[in-house]
């Protein structure tokens, strides 16, 4: 083999080795670039890292980024590298309308495809005039890669250039253009092989940045939705709290207290205690199926209907029938209400009550420490036209009777072993704190429940009402 042939092989191997080293360096930089991007939370940070990273991996000296300005229907220079101070000062004021762009640049901008311009005259291209360069790369930065093909197909379907331009303007005004802006890179004097490698590296960089930007925008959108939901929930919670009684009646022979703990910001439990006539008090506790806003809306409806129909001349069962007629007609299927309605006649020591599928209500004899269950067969409100309920009447001993109402959020509060607090513990704690005032007794009962469930969160609202008679 001749010396010249050996030298040719050596030169080829050296050239290949240099290329592999360059590829390895580019791969290392791209890996580092990706790691840096996954730590950022704003688009501005992504652009800053992207600009400096591009300058490290490509052989092109001058780089600029133009941001799309939808309101002004144009592009403004956002940041740049590799320019002299005088050039930077001149570029800081650069803005041009999309209407100044030629068809190739508009296509690159709206369809998100890279563009390589070579030997163009300044009078024919706005970017050539801005940078006084006749060869350059344009790399669009996208915010939604999934929309790219769909948008391209829509624009390609336009029958004329005029129709396409109208479509572009509408898309930009509606914010449906996936392009955020584009990178401009001066390729004047760049060698073909190096330029191909630069384009390949740029493609990886810009696509990676686009994915990160898409994620950032999605996260920000979800945060905005979450913030609005929280604000709406807080407003609904305040409305719901306003629907509950701000204070409960207290007089000789009628000492009441209540506690309400929503499982979510907005709950579906409801209670009310009010004087319907002198010496006559209505006590209601209800539990709307489910949680959240829909349950709270049904609860609000029950509150309004109850106050509308509550009348000393109508028994609890008749009031429930009238409420049920409205709920059956207007509440969506799947929503129902369990409820207990008691009317207490303080002067005659009598309780008249009915129950629409609600959990048991207890009357505690504080002297004998015995409990009677107030039950009445009936179906849930809002499910069937016929409730199958009736009024039940009983007498109580003055100064020795305590009425206790609750929702199943208490009886069905589970501990770590998935054992419910249960009715037996409710009755036991009710007896245990019988000598405490109603408010203090309720606090003790809630504390017992909290100790029982431990760190396990509640799965339902908890409402308690207690009245000493």
C-alpha positions as CSV (number, residue, x, y, z in Angstrom):
1,X,0.0,0.0,0.0
2,X,1.4,3.4,-1.0
3,X,2.2,6.1,1.6
4,X,-0.5,8.3,0.1
5,X,-3.1,5.6,0.7
6,X,-2.1,5.1,4.3
7,X,-2.3,8.9,4.8
8,X,-5.8,8.9,3.3
9,X,-6.9,6.2,5.7
10,X,-5.4,8.0,8.6
11,X,-7.1,11.3,7.6
12,X,-10.4,9.5,7.3
13,X,-10.1,7.9,10.7
14,X,-9.1,11.2,12.3
15,X,-12.0,12.9,10.6
16,X,-14.4,10.1,11.9
17,X,-12.9,10.3,15.4
18,X,-13.4,14.1,15.4
19,X,-17.0,13.6,14.3
20,X,-17.6,11.0,17.0
21,X,-16.1,13.2,19.6
22,X,-18.3,16.1,18.5
23,X,-21.4,13.8,18.6
24,X,-20.4,12.6,22.1
25,X,-20.0,16.2,23.3
26,X,-23.3,17.2,21.7
27,X,-25.0,14.2,23.4
28,X,-23.5,15.1,26.8
29,X,-24.7,18.7,26.4
30,X,-28.1,17.6,25.3
31,X,-28.4,15.3,28.3
32,X,-27.3,18.1,30.6
33,X,-29.8,20.5,28.9
34,X,-32.6,18.0,29.5
35,X,-31.8,17.7,33.1
36,X,-31.7,21.5,33.5
37,X,-35.1,21.9,31.8
38,X,-36.8,19.4,34.1
39,X,-36.0,21.7,37.0
40,X,-37.6,24.9,35.7
41,X,-41.2,26.1,36.3
42,X,-41.5,29.1,33.9
43,X,-41.3,29.6,30.1
44,X,-38.9,32.4,30.6
45,X,-36.4,30.1,32.4
46,X,-36.8,27.5,29.5
47,X,-36.0,30.2,26.9
48,X,-32.9,31.4,28.8
49,X,-31.5,27.9,29.2
50,X,-32.4,27.0,25.7
51,X,-30.6,30.0,24.2
52,X,-27.4,29.5,26.1
53,X,-27.4,25.7,25.5
54,X,-27.9,26.2,21.7
55,X,-24.8,28.5,21.7
56,X,-22.8,25.7,23.3
57,X,-23.7,22.9,20.9
58,X,-23.9,24.6,17.5
59,X,-21.2,26.2,15.4
60,X,-23.3,29.2,14.6
61,X,-22.4,32.5,16.4
62,X,-25.5,34.7,16.2
63,X,-28.7,33.5,17.7
64,X,-32.0,35.4,18.3
65,X,-35.4,34.5,19.6
66,X,-38.6,36.2,18.3
67,X,-41.8,35.9,20.4
68,X,-45.2,35.8,18.8
69,X,-47.4,38.8,19.7
70,X,-51.0,37.8,19.0
71,X,-52.5,41.2,20.0
72,X,-50.3,43.2,17.7
73,X,-50.3,40.4,15.0
74,X,-46.5,40.5,14.8
75,X,-43.2,39.3,16.2
76,X,-40.9,41.1,18.6
77,X,-37.3,40.3,19.4
78,X,-37.3,38.7,22.9
79,X,-33.6,37.9,23.4
80,X,-30.4,37.3,21.5
81,X,-26.7,36.2,21.7
82,X,-23.5,36.8,19.7
83,X,-24.2,40.4,18.7
84,X,-22.1,43.4,19.3
85,X,-23.4,46.1,21.8
86,X,-24.3,48.3,18.9
87,X,-26.2,45.5,17.2
88,X,-28.0,44.6,20.5
89,X,-29.1,48.2,20.9
90,X,-30.5,48.3,17.4
91,X,-32.2,44.9,17.7
92,X,-33.9,45.9,21.0
93,X,-36.5,47.9,19.1
94,X,-37.2,45.3,16.5
95,X,-40.8,44.4,15.8
96,X,-42.4,43.5,12.5
97,X,-45.9,42.5,11.4
98,X,-46.7,39.0,10.3
99,X,-48.0,40.6,7.1
100,X,-44.4,41.6,6.3
101,X,-43.3,37.9,6.3
102,X,-43.1,36.0,3.0
103,X,-45.1,32.9,2.5
104,X,-42.2,30.5,3.5
105,X,-41.7,32.3,6.8
106,X,-45.5,32.4,7.5
107,X,-45.7,28.7,6.7
108,X,-42.8,28.0,9.1
109,X,-44.5,30.1,11.8
110,X,-48.0,28.7,11.6
111,X,-47.2,25.1,10.7
112,X,-44.3,24.8,13.1
113,X,-41.7,23.6,10.5
114,X,-38.0,24.6,10.4
115,X,-36.9,26.8,7.5
116,X,-33.5,27.1,6.0
117,X,-33.1,30.3,3.9
118,X,-30.0,30.6,1.6
119,X,-28.8,33.6,-0.4
120,X,-31.9,35.6,-0.1
121,X,-32.0,39.3,-1.0
122,X,-32.7,41.8,1.8
123,X,-35.6,43.4,-0.1
124,X,-37.3,40.0,-0.4
125,X,-37.1,38.9,3.3
126,X,-37.9,40.8,6.5
127,X,-35.4,38.8,8.5
128,X,-32.6,39.4,6.0
129,X,-33.3,43.1,6.3
130,X,-33.3,43.0,10.2
131,X,-30.1,41.1,10.5
132,X,-28.4,42.0,7.2
133,X,-27.8,38.3,6.6
134,X,-28.8,36.4,3.5
135,X,-28.5,32.8,4.9
136,X,-30.1,31.7,8.1
137,X,-32.1,29.1,10.0
138,X,-35.6,29.6,11.4
139,X,-36.7,27.1,14.2
140,X,-40.2,27.5,15.5
141,X,-40.8,26.9,19.3
142,X,-44.0,25.1,19.9
143,X,-46.2,24.9,23.0
144,X,-48.5,22.1,21.8
145,X,-47.0,19.5,19.6
146,X,-50.2,17.5,19.4
147,X,-51.9,20.4,17.4
148,X,-49.2,20.7,14.8
149,X,-50.4,18.2,12.2
150,X,-54.1,19.2,12.7
151,X,-53.3,22.9,12.2
152,X,-51.1,22.2,9.1
153,X,-54.0,20.2,7.5
154,X,-56.4,23.0,8.2
155,X,-54.2,25.6,6.6
156,X,-53.3,23.4,3.7
157,X,-57.0,23.0,2.9
158,X,-57.4,26.7,2.2
159,X,-58.2,27.3,-1.5
160,X,-56.2,30.5,-1.9
161,X,-53.5,32.5,-0.2
162,X,-56.0,35.2,0.8
163,X,-58.2,32.6,2.5
164,X,-55.1,31.1,4.2
165,X,-54.1,34.5,5.6
166,X,-57.6,35.1,7.0
167,X,-57.5,31.7,8.6
168,X,-54.1,32.4,10.1
169,X,-55.3,35.7,11.6
170,X,-58.4,34.0,13.1
171,X,-56.3,31.2,14.6
172,X,-53.9,33.7,16.2
173,X,-56.7,35.8,17.6
174,X,-58.3,32.7,19.2
175,X,-55.0,31.6,20.7
176,X,-55.0,28.2,18.9
177,X,-51.7,28.6,17.1
178,X,-49.2,26.2,18.7
179,X,-46.2,28.4,18.0
180,X,-44.8,30.6,20.8
181,X,-42.1,32.1,18.6
182,X,-39.0,31.1,16.6
183,X,-35.2,31.0,16.9
184,X,-33.2,32.7,14.2
185,X,-29.6,31.5,13.6
186,X,-27.1,33.1,11.2
187,X,-25.7,30.4,8.8
188,X,-23.6,32.7,6.6
189,X,-20.3,30.9,6.0
190,X,-21.5,27.7,7.7
191,X,-20.1,24.4,6.2
192,X,-22.6,21.9,4.9
193,X,-21.6,19.0,7.1
194,X,-21.4,21.1,10.3
195,X,-24.7,22.7,9.4
196,X,-26.4,19.4,9.1
197,X,-25.2,18.4,12.5
198,X,-26.3,21.8,13.9
199,X,-29.8,21.4,12.5
200,X,-30.0,17.9,14.0
201,X,-28.9,19.1,17.4
202,X,-31.2,22.1,17.2
203,X,-34.2,19.9,16.4
204,X,-33.6,17.8,19.5
205,X,-33.1,20.9,21.7
206,X,-36.2,22.7,20.4
207,X,-38.5,19.7,20.6
208,X,-37.3,18.9,24.1
209,X,-38.0,22.5,25.2
210,X,-41.4,22.4,23.5
211,X,-42.4,19.3,25.5
212,X,-41.3,21.1,28.8
213,X,-43.2,24.3,27.8
214,X,-46.3,22.2,27.0
215,X,-46.0,20.6,30.5
216,X,-45.5,24.0,32.2
217,X,-48.5,25.5,30.4
218,X,-50.6,22.5,31.3
219,X,-49.5,22.6,35.0
220,X,-50.3,26.4,35.1
221,X,-53.7,25.8,33.5
222,X,-54.5,23.1,36.1
223,X,-53.3,25.4,38.9
224,X,-55.6,28.1,37.6
225,X,-58.5,25.7,37.4
226,X,-57.7,24.4,40.9
227,X,-57.5,28.0,42.2
228,X,-60.8,28.9,40.7
229,X,-62.4,25.7,42.0
230,X,-61.1,26.5,45.5
231,X,-62.4,30.0,45.3
232,X,-65.8,28.7,44.1
233,X,-65.8,26.1,46.8
234,X,-65.0,28.7,49.5
235,X,-67.8,30.9,48.3
236,X,-70.2,27.9,48.3
237,X,-68.9,26.9,51.8
238,X,-69.7,30.4,53.1
239,X,-73.2,30.3,51.5
240,X,-73.7,26.8,53.0
241,X,-72.6,28.0,56.4
242,X,-75.0,30.9,56.2
243,X,-77.8,28.3,55.6
244,X,-77.0,26.6,58.9
245,X,-78.3,28.3,62.1
246,X,-75.9,30.8,63.5
247,X,-77.2,30.1,67.0
248,X,-79.6,27.6,68.5
249,X,-82.5,28.4,70.9
250,X,-81.8,28.1,74.6
251,X,-84.4,28.6,77.3
252,X,-85.7,26.8,80.4
253,X,-86.6,23.3,79.3
254,X,-84.8,23.6,76.0
255,X,-81.0,23.8,76.0
256,X,-79.6,23.0,72.5
257,X,-76.1,22.6,70.9
258,X,-74.9,21.4,67.5
259,X,-71.7,20.6,65.7
260,X,-71.1,20.3,62.0
261,X,-67.9,18.9,60.4
262,X,-67.8,18.7,56.6
263,X,-65.8,15.9,55.0
264,X,-65.0,18.3,52.1
265,X,-65.1,22.1,51.9
266,X,-68.7,21.7,50.9
267,X,-70.8,19.1,52.6
268,X,-74.2,17.5,52.3
269,X,-75.4,17.4,55.9
270,X,-77.9,19.8,57.3
271,X,-79.5,20.6,60.6
272,X,-81.9,23.3,61.9
273,X,-83.4,24.2,65.2
274,X,-86.0,26.9,65.4
275,X,-89.1,28.0,67.3
276,X,-92.2,27.5,65.1
277,X,-94.6,28.8,67.7
278,X,-94.3,30.0,71.3
279,X,-92.9,27.0,73.3
280,X,-92.9,24.8,70.2
281,X,-89.5,23.9,68.6
282,X,-88.8,22.1,65.3
283,X,-85.6,20.1,65.2
284,X,-84.4,18.7,61.8
285,X,-81.3,16.8,60.8
286,X,-80.7,15.6,57.2
287,X,-78.0,13.9,55.1
288,X,-77.9,14.4,51.4
289,X,-76.3,11.5,49.5
290,X,-72.8,12.1,48.1
291,X,-70.5,15.1,48.8
292,X,-69.5,18.3,47.2
293,X,-71.3,21.1,45.4
294,X,-74.3,19.0,44.1
295,X,-75.1,17.7,47.6
296,X,-74.8,21.2,49.0
297,X,-77.2,22.5,46.4
298,X,-79.8,19.9,47.4
299,X,-79.2,20.7,51.0
300,X,-79.9,24.4,50.3
301,X,-83.1,23.4,48.5
302,X,-84.2,21.3,51.6
303,X,-83.5,24.3,53.9
304,X,-85.7,26.7,51.8
305,X,-88.5,24.2,51.5
306,X,-88.4,23.4,55.1
307,X,-88.8,27.0,56.2
308,X,-91.5,27.5,53.6
309,X,-93.6,24.5,54.8
310,X,-92.9,24.5,58.5
311,X,-96.2,25.3,60.2
312,X,-97.5,24.5,63.7
313,X,-100.7,23.4,62.0
314,X,-98.8,20.8,59.8
315,X,-97.3,17.7,61.4
316,X,-93.7,16.7,60.6
317,X,-94.8,13.9,58.3
318,X,-97.0,16.3,56.2
319,X,-94.1,18.8,55.9
320,X,-91.9,16.0,54.7
321,X,-94.5,14.9,52.1
322,X,-94.6,18.4,50.6
323,X,-90.9,18.7,50.5
324,X,-90.7,15.2,48.9
325,X,-93.1,16.2,46.1
326,X,-90.8,19.0,45.1
327,X,-87.6,17.0,45.4
328,X,-89.0,14.1,43.3
329,X,-89.9,16.5,40.5
330,X,-86.7,18.6,40.5
331,X,-83.7,16.7,42.0
332,X,-81.8,14.4,39.5
333,X,-82.1,10.7,40.0
334,X,-79.5,9.2,42.3
335,X,-79.7,12.1,44.8
336,X,-81.7,11.5,47.9
337,X,-82.0,12.8,51.4
338,X,-82.3,11.0,54.7
339,X,-83.9,13.1,57.4
340,X,-85.4,13.2,60.9
341,X,-88.0,15.8,61.9
342,X,-89.0,16.3,65.5
343,X,-91.4,18.9,67.0
344,X,-91.0,19.5,70.7
345,X,-93.8,21.0,72.8
346,X,-92.0,22.3,75.9
347,X,-95.0,23.1,78.0
348,X,-96.8,19.8,77.5
349,X,-93.5,17.7,77.5
350,X,-94.3,16.0,74.2
351,X,-92.3,15.1,71.1
352,X,-93.9,14.5,67.7
353,X,-91.6,13.1,65.1
354,X,-91.1,11.3,61.8
355,X,-88.1,9.9,60.0
356,X,-87.4,9.5,56.3
357,X,-84.9,6.7,56.3
358,X,-82.5,8.5,58.7
359,X,-80.3,6.7,61.3
360,X,-81.8,6.3,64.8
361,X,-82.3,9.3,67.1
362,X,-81.9,8.7,70.8
363,X,-83.7,10.0,73.9
364,X,-81.5,9.6,76.9
365,X,-83.0,9.4,80.4
366,X,-80.1,11.1,82.3
367,X,-81.4,10.0,85.7
368,X,-81.7,6.3,84.9
369,X,-79.0,6.3,82.3
370,X,-81.2,4.5,79.8
371,X,-81.7,5.2,76.1
372,X,-84.8,5.0,74.0
373,X,-84.6,4.8,70.2
374,X,-86.9,7.1,68.2
375,X,-87.6,5.3,65.0
376,X,-90.3,5.7,62.3
377,X,-90.4,3.6,59.1
378,X,-90.1,5.6,55.9
379,X,-88.2,5.9,52.6
380,X,-85.7,8.6,51.6
381,X,-86.8,12.0,50.5
382,X,-86.5,12.6,46.7
383,X,-86.7,9.0,45.6
384,X,-90.4,7.9,45.5
385,X,-93.7,9.8,45.5
386,X,-95.0,7.8,48.5
387,X,-92.8,8.1,51.6
388,X,-94.7,5.7,53.7
389,X,-94.2,7.9,56.8
390,X,-96.3,8.9,59.8
391,X,-96.1,11.0,62.9
392,X,-95.2,9.3,66.2
393,X,-95.8,11.0,69.5
394,X,-94.2,10.4,72.9
395,X,-93.9,12.1,76.3
396,X,-90.6,12.9,78.1
397,X,-89.6,13.7,81.7
398,X,-88.8,17.4,82.3
399,X,-85.2,18.0,83.4
400,X,-84.2,14.3,82.9
401,X,-84.3,13.9,79.1
402,X,-81.7,14.5,76.5
403,X,-82.4,14.2,72.7
404,X,-79.5,13.3,70.5
405,X,-79.4,13.4,66.7
406,X,-76.6,12.5,64.4
407,X,-75.7,11.7,60.8
408,X,-74.1,8.4,59.7
409,X,-70.7,10.1,59.2
410,X,-70.2,9.5,62.9
411,X,-71.4,5.9,63.0
412,X,-69.4,5.0,59.8
413,X,-66.1,6.7,60.8
414,X,-63.6,3.9,60.4
415,X,-60.2,3.3,62.1
416,X,-57.1,1.8,60.6
417,X,-58.5,-1.7,61.0
418,X,-61.6,-0.6,59.0
419,X,-63.8,-1.0,62.1
420,X,-66.6,1.6,62.3
421,X,-67.2,3.8,65.3
422,X,-70.6,2.3,65.3
423,X,-73.9,2.8,67.1
424,X,-72.8,1.0,70.3
425,X,-69.9,3.4,70.9
426,X,-72.3,6.3,70.1
427,X,-74.7,5.2,72.8
428,X,-71.9,4.4,75.2
429,X,-70.3,7.9,74.8
430,X,-73.8,9.5,75.0
431,X,-74.3,7.9,78.4
432,X,-70.7,8.6,79.5
433,X,-71.1,12.3,79.2
434,X,-74.7,12.7,80.2
435,X,-73.9,15.1,83.1
436,X,-72.0,17.5,80.9
437,X,-73.7,20.5,79.2
438,X,-74.9,19.7,75.7
439,X,-72.1,21.7,74.0
440,X,-69.4,20.1,76.2
441,X,-70.9,16.6,75.8
442,X,-70.7,17.0,72.0
443,X,-67.1,18.0,72.1
444,X,-66.3,15.0,74.3
445,X,-68.1,12.7,71.9
446,X,-66.2,14.1,68.9
447,X,-63.0,13.7,70.7
448,X,-63.8,10.0,71.4
449,X,-64.5,9.5,67.7
450,X,-61.2,11.2,66.7
451,X,-59.2,9.1,69.1
452,X,-60.9,6.0,67.7
453,X,-60.2,6.7,64.0
454,X,-56.7,8.1,64.6
455,X,-55.0,9.3,61.4
456,X,-57.7,7.9,59.1
457,X,-59.6,10.7,57.4
458,X,-63.3,11.0,57.6
459,X,-65.2,9.7,54.6
460,X,-68.5,11.6,55.3
461,X,-69.8,14.7,56.9
462,X,-70.5,14.5,60.6
463,X,-73.4,16.4,62.2
464,X,-74.5,16.2,65.8
465,X,-77.4,17.9,67.6
466,X,-78.1,17.6,71.4
467,X,-81.0,19.1,73.3
468,X,-81.6,18.9,77.1
469,X,-85.4,19.0,77.8
